[in-house]
Amino acid sequence: MRMPGLTYTGVRNIDGPLVFIDNISGIAYDELVTITAPNGQERLGQVLDVTEHTAVVQVFGGTDALSLAGTKARFLGTPLHVPVSKEMMGRVFDGLGRPKDGLPAPLCRDWRDVNGLPINPSAREYPRDFIQTGISSIDLMNTLVRGQKLPIFSGNGLPHNRMAAQIARQAKLLKEDVEFAIVFAAMGVKHDVARFFVDSFEQSGVLNKVAMFLSLADDPSVERLITPRTALTMAEYLAFDEGMHVLVIITDMSNYCEALREIATARGEIPSRKGYPGYLYSDLASMYERAGRLENGSGSITQMPILTMPNDDISHPLPDLTGYITEGQIVLEREMFQRGIYPPVAGLPSLSRLMKDGIGEGRTRSDHPHVASQLFAAYSKVKDVRSLASVIGEEELSPVDKLYIKFGREFENKVIAQGEFEDRSIEQSLSIAWDVLKILPRSELLRLSEEELSEYYDVSATMERISR
């Protein structure tokens, strides 16, 4: 049996971030490796693939200065572990959990496997607690629930980072006096994006509740594969050991997937859709499924990964596979953004599959489910009427269709659009929704009950007539 710590001198091949080592035995998948260059410089690696006598090692610090004959590899017999501690809050680390803010490493008694531990599905608690983000387009129609994984599908140049920062500042549970700890992971983002999040957290006073893990654009691309797992390992410690509610924001998953494709290509794997490896689905699921709650546990992990869709194509493999794994998506629309609407949340492609279990009587308000359903139905009609108007002209529309056109404008400008630092309660969001719905005739509001119409619509309409 091989003893951990045995050192091998010389490698067969170096290809990009990969090192191929022959004539070995007893090596395990995901095992940690110390790679020593001929000049004595050490860097970490991880076993990516193993055959009977060959190991493929991905090197996190890059393969510069390595040579075939002079490179040494020491297999440590354990997977990559990262430090976890509450003292890491308010700090900035690299993708491997090493300090990146110039401060000393925090004192950590506990080190955890970066791959996490599988959770028995029967031990999970079904997510039901409404999270108020203060953003009407999410709270009203795409509700976030504690323990949910709800990605943001965006595109280059769209304000997904501003939205993520706003959610991190404003997220709260209504029924409990608790706040979220925030674990933020960035892969392949530019320095100004990372600085934006640091400044946003600092100015809002939540920086001391944030642990940041950054693998920036000028860092080795292979490090992007570990960064989200390091962040999720920290989140699991805070949630399941410290009993905290953790909001995990991961940006940008597209950069992660590009790094995964780069490694797969270097290994000579047979590509699947768009050149991505065939195991892309299971690889993404291994991270997304680390969100949730445990029975009899007080903590939780809520994930909001950000994914920039190539060419704004929602059928691209990255958003397509992500949509299968997660419980919905928030889609940002470029056309709305170009009209100056923030946040440009697309009304119809966005959805939250757990919304129905987190809203209603005792959670938000009894009329919330029917109001959300009516808004979806009315906005869908707006899309049809706008298409008709583009053919025959708006002046040729029927009186009711013209009201739908007006409703669409008011819905986008009052319900969806709001300030970047405007924190709306769910009651305020519902009140705005009712004000916009009263533009439509009562006969068109088929998703609302008579009791709800009498309580909210009729009173609003009467007050509107009096004010006129």
Residue pairs with C-beta under 8 A, 6 or more apart in sequence:
1 26
2 24
2 25
2 26
2 27
2 75
2 77
3 77
4 75
4 76
4 77
4 78
5 74
5 75
5 76
5 77
6 74
6 75
7 72
7 73
7 74
8 21
8 23
8 24
8 72
8 73
8 74
8 75
9 70
9 71
9 72
10 68
10 69
10 70
10 71
11 19
11 20
11 21
11 22
11 66
11 68
11 71
11 73
12 20
12 21
12 22
12 54
12 68
13 19
13 20
13 68
14 20
14 63
14 66
14 68
14 71
15 266
16 63
16 262
16 263
16 266
17 58
17 59
17 60
17 62
17 63
17 220
17 221
17 222
17 262
17 263
17 266
18 48
18 56
18 57
18 58
18 59
18 63
18 263
18 266
18 267
19 35
19 45
19 56
19 57
19 59
19 63
19 66
19 71
19 73
20 54
20 55
20 56
20 57
21 54
21 55
21 57
21 73
22 53
22 54
23 53
24 53
24 54
24 55
24 75
25 52
25 53
27 47
27 50
27 55
27 75
28 47
28 50
28 77
28 79
29 47
29 48
29 49
29 50
30 46
30 47
30 79
30 80
30 115
31 46
31 47
31 75
31 76
31 77
31 78
31 79
32 44
32 45
32 46
32 47
32 75
32 76
32 78
32 79
32 80
32 81
33 44
33 45
33 46
33 47
33 57
33 73
33 74
33 75
33 76
34 42
34 43
34 44
34 45
34 73
34 74
34 76
35 42
35 43
35 44
35 45
35 57
35 59
35 61
35 66
35 71
35 72
35 73
36 42
36 71
36 72
36 73
36 74
37 43
37 65
37 66
37 67
37 70
37 71
38 65
38 66
38 67
38 70
38 71
39 65
41 65
43 59
43 60
43 61
43 62
44 59
44 60
44 61
44 80
44 96
45 57
45 58
45 59
45 60
45 73
46 57
46 58
46 60
46 79
46 80
46 226
47 55
47 56
47 57
47 75
48 56
48 57
48 58
48 263
48 267
49 55
49 56
49 267
50 56
55 75
56 267
57 73
58 222
58 225
58 263
59 66
59 220
59 222
60 95
60 96
60 220
60 222
60 223
60 226
61 220
62 220
62 222
79 113
79 114
79 115
80 96
80 113
80 114
80 115
80 226
81 111
81 112
81 113
81 114
82 96
82 97
82 111
82 112
82 114
82 230
82 233
82 234
83 97
83 105
83 106
83 108
83 110
83 111
84 108
84 110
84 111
84 112
84 233
84 234
84 237
84 238
84 241
85 106
85 107
85 108
85 109
85 110
85 237
86 238
86 242
87 106
87 107
87 108
88 106
88 108
88 211
88 234
89 181
89 208
89 209
89 210
89 211
90 207
90 208
90 209
90 210
90 211
91 99
91 101
91 103
91 106
91 211
91 212
92 99
92 100
92 101
92 198
92 212
92 214
93 99
93 100
93 101
93 211
93 212
93 213
93 214
93 230
94 100
94 213
94 214
94 215
94 219
94 223
94 227
95 187
95 213
95 214
95 215
95 219
95 223
95 224
95 226
95 227
95 230
96 223
96 226
96 230
97 213
97 230
97 234
98 105
99 105
99 106
100 214
110 237
110 241
112 233
112 236
112 237
113 233
114 226
114 229
114 230
114 233
115 229
115 286
116 229
116 232
116 233
116 236
116 290
117 236
119 289
119 290
119 292
119 294
123 294
123 295
124 292
124 293
124 294
124 295
125 147
125 292
125 293
125 294
125 295
125 297
126 357
127 145
127 146
127 147
127 148
127 292
127 293
127 300
127 327
127 354
127 357
127 358
128 145
128 146
128 357
128 358
128 363
129 145
129 146
129 147
129 173
129 175
129 176
129 358
129 363
130 143
130 144
130 145
130 146
130 173
130 174
130 175
130 358
130 359
130 363
130 364
130 426
131 143
131 144
131 145
131 146
131 171
131 172
131 173
131 302
131 358
132 139
132 170
132 171
132 172
132 173
132 174
132 425
132 426
133 139
133 144
133 166
133 167
133 170
133 171
134 166
134 167
134 170
134 171
134 422
134 423
134 424
134 425
135 163
135 166
135 167
135 170
135 343
135 345
135 418
135 424
136 415
136 416
136 418
136 424
136 428
136 429
136 432
136 433
137 343
137 345
137 347
137 350
137 415
137 416
138 144
138 167
138 330
138 345
139 364
139 424
139 426
139 429
140 368
140 371
140 372
140 375
140 415
140 426
140 429
140 430
140 433
141 347
141 350
141 355
141 372
141 375
141 376
142 150
142 328
142 330
142 345
142 350
142 351
142 352
142 355
143 352
143 354
143 355
143 358
143 359
143 364
143 372
144 150
144 167
144 171
144 302
144 304
144 352
144 358
145 302
145 352
145 354
145 355
145 357
145 358
146 173
146 245
146 293
146 300
146 302
147 291
147 292
147 293
147 300
147 301
147 302
148 291
148 302
148 303
148 327
148 328
148 352
148 354
149 288
149 291
149 302
149 303
149 304
149 305
149 325
149 326
149 327
150 302
150 303
150 304
150 326
150 327
150 328
150 329
150 330
150 352
151 253
151 303
151 304
151 305
151 306
151 307
151 322
151 323
151 326
151 329
151 330
152 160
152 163
152 164
152 304
152 305
152 306
152 307
152 329
152 330
152 332
153 307
153 309
153 314
153 319
153 322
153 329
153 330
153 331
153 332
153 349
154 160
154 306
154 307
154 308
154 309
154 332
155 308
155 309
155 311
155 312
155 332
155 334
156 308
157 334
158 308
158 332
158 334
158 337
158 344
159 332
159 337
159 342
159 343
159 344
160 251
160 306
160 308
160 332
161 193
161 196
161 197
161 251
161 306
162 342
162 343
162 420
163 332
163 343
164 197
164 249
164 251
164 304
164 306
165 196
165 197
165 200
165 201
166 343
166 420
166 421
167 247
167 249
167 304
168 180
168 182
168 184
168 200
168 201
168 206
168 210
168 247
168 249
169 200
169 201
169 204
169 206
169 423
170 423
171 180
171 247
172 178
172 179
172 180
173 245
174 363
174 364
174 426
175 363
178 245
179 209
179 245
180 209
180 245
180 246
180 247
180 302
181 209
181 210
181 211
181 238
181 244
181 245
181 246
181 247
182 201
182 206
182 209
182 210
182 211
182 246
182 247
182 248
182 249
183 210
183 211
183 213
183 231
183 232
183 234
183 235
183 238
183 246
183 247
183 248
183 249
184 197
184 201
184 210
184 211
184 212
184 213
184 231
184 248
184 249
185 212
185 213
185 214
185 227
185 228
185 230
185 231
185 232
185 248
185 249
185 250
185 251
186 193
186 194
186 197
186 212
186 213
186 214
186 215
186 216
186 227
186 250
186 251
186 252
187 215
187 224
187 227
187 228
187 250
187 251
187 252
187 253
187 255
187 256
187 259
188 215
188 216
188 217
188 221
188 224
188 252
188 255
188 256
188 258
188 259
189 214
189 216
189 217
189 251
189 252
189 255
190 216
190 217
191 216
191 217
191 218
193 251
194 212
194 214
194 216
197 212
198 207
198 212
201 207
201 210
211 231
211 234
213 227
213 230
213 231
213 234
214 227
215 223
215 224
215 226
215 227
221 258
221 259
221 262
222 259
222 262
222 263
224 255
224 256
224 259
225 256
225 259
225 260
225 263
227 256
228 250
228 253
228 256
228 287
229 287
231 248
231 250
232 248
232 287
232 290
232 301
235 246
235 248
235 290
235 301
236 290
236 301
238 244
238 246
238 299
239 245
239 246
239 297
239 299
239 300
239 301
240 294
240 297
240 299
241 299
242 299
243 297
243 298
243 299
244 299
245 299
245 300
245 302
246 299
246 300
246 301
246 302
247 302
247 304
248 291
248 301
248 302
248 303
248 304
249 304
249 305
249 306
250 287
250 303
250 304
250 305
250 306
251 305
251 306
252 306
252 307
252 308
253 284
253 305
253 306
253 307
253 318
253 322
254 307
254 308
254 309
254 310
254 318
257 276
257 280
257 284
257 318
260 276
260 277
260 280
260 283
261 271
261 275
261 276
261 277
264 271
264 276
264 277
265 271
265 275
269 277
269 278
270 278
271 277
272 278
272 280
272 317
273 317
274 316
274 317
276 317
276 318
277 283
280 317
280 321
281 321
281 324
281 325
284 321
284 322
284 325
285 325
288 303
288 305
288 322
288 325
288 326
289 325
290 301
290 303
291 301
291 302
291 303
292 300
292 301
293 299
293 300
293 301
303 326
305 322
305 326
307 318
307 319
307 322
309 316
309 318
309 319
310 316
310 318
312 334
313 319
314 320
314 331
314 349
319 329
322 329
323 329
327 352
327 353
327 354
328 350
328 351
328 352
328 353
328 354
328 355
329 349
329 350
329 351
330 345
330 350
331 345
331 346
331 349
331 350
332 343
332 344
332 345
332 346
333 344
333 345
333 346
334 344
335 344
336 344
336 345
336 346
336 412
336 416
337 344
341 412
341 413
341 416
341 417
342 417
342 418
342 419
342 420
343 416
343 418
344 416
345 416
347 375
347 376
347 379
347 411
347 416
348 376
348 379
348 380
348 383
355 372
356 369
358 364
359 368
359 369
359 372
360 366
360 368
360 369
364 426
364 430
365 426
365 427
365 430
366 452
367 430
367 448
367 452
367 455
367 456
368 426
368 430
370 447
370 448
370 449
370 452
371 430
371 433
371 434
371 437
371 448
371 452
373 447
374 437
374 445
374 446
374 447
374 448
375 411
375 415
375 433
375 437
377 446
377 447
378 404
378 407
378 411
378 437
378 440
378 444
379 408
379 411
381 404
382 404
382 405
382 407
382 408
382 411
385 397
385 401
385 404
385 405
385 408
386 405
386 408
388 397
388 401
389 396
389 397
389 401
389 405
394 402
394 405
397 405
400 441
400 444
403 439
403 440
403 441
403 444
404 440
406 439
407 436
407 437
407 439
407 440
410 436
410 439
411 436
414 432
414 435
414 436
415 429
415 432
415 433
415 436
418 424
424 432
434 456
434 457
434 460
435 460
437 445
437 448
437 457
438 457
438 460
438 461
438 464
442 453
442 457
442 458
442 461
445 453
445 457
448 457
